[in-house]
Amino acid sequence: MLTRNEGFANLTAGYLFPEVARRRREYAAAHPDAKIISLGIGNTTEPLPKFIAKKMADYALGLATPEGYSGYGDEQGNTELRKKIAEVWYKGLADESEVFISDGAKCDIARIQTLFGRKVKIAVQDPAYPVYVDGSVIVGAAGKNNGTGYEGVTYMPCTPENDFFPELSVVEPNSLIYFCSPNNPTGAVATKEQLKKLVDFANKNGCIIIFDGAYREFIRDPSLPKTIFEIEGARTCAIEINSFSKPAGFTGVRLGWSIVPNDLKFADGTSVNRDWNRVMTTLFNGASNVVQAGGLACLEPEGLKAMKEVIDYYLENAALIKKTFEGENFKKAGAEVYFTGNSPYIWVQFPGLKSWDVFDTLLDKCRVVTTPGSGFGPAGESFIRISAFGHHADVEEACKRLSELAL
Ligand code: PL4
């Protein structure tokens, strides 16, 4: 018999989001008449902009013609799309040779682990999107959970006390640092000064930053950086991972990209970009050509306008959710609300309570699904995350129920 990958044995809990979905299903089965509203998983709800959907439909129909047909494309992605991403979203801060198109940010976060192997030391913001840690455990870069966290992982607490920006001195030299801004789940966006600190730290200590910018298009404050490459020095210490999922509603369509600068080197002086090219050409076979046509449409002026409108829609939801949790009933219960206006997530603390207990109360009393903060890491305990992805009418109904809740 084959030996089980011990990484799986080291995982101490199921993946967070299926667990949230399981509890919702269980509740629904026990309460068949309850109209449950999900503000849990960050899943887009609004239809694709027509302009973008039509470009994909036209491309798909073209595939049924001799002139329009194409088979495998370049594994790194359509050249025109790589160029367009570099131009429109990086404005000269990245070259098209540094852009790799993929089937989404989560898949890139998983593949990126193959670049660094099992021996790499990991540092993560705490709380963080669970894939960074769980993925590291699966590939063996992180070990057993000793009760406070996984061995081989340095947790960098991001709390109200440090304004959600971590103390970097806890990170060991030569670590891989996962950093997400706008942050999932806290919603905090690092300022230019904060990112400069991070970049300087990484360059000085031989670290590489995996910068996850999946929510960049929610940034409305023009002083905040939308990419780590706005920061001087980032090209020698950072990789950016990004996605069309949230801005374009491509969560089901699937399209993402990574930026690996040509200046980024391993300790032996070899190019990280070259090895990433090898990973993408060997372990990936290119994003769908239909979907890449959709990506190109997103980056046309009409597509950019449509994406902004959809994000504005979700940000309106976010403002209402924030106001609801700032209501008298939650205030009396001691709830503290954190929301920057630049992200789809509202982060609420219930001092002294357990995240899953708050989750259960809101599900049971309001039929509203949230996400327990403890699922994002030890520092998330006593928080819950509320997602602003949802139809206005559902969010309004959820907020009405929440504001009537006696705590
Ligand atoms: C539920 C910081 C959501 N089943 O769609 P992708 O793969 O391009 O992007 C995934 C992603 C990447 N980076 C960050 C993210 O927050 C996400 C999506 N996270 C959430 O509720 O936290 C969806 C989660 C999905 C999952 O497991 O990713």
Residues whose N, C-alpha, C, O or C-beta is under 5 A from the ligand:
A	BS01	PL4	F17 G40 I41 G42 G104 A105 K106 C107 Y129 C180 N184 D212 A214 S243 S245 T251 L255 G256
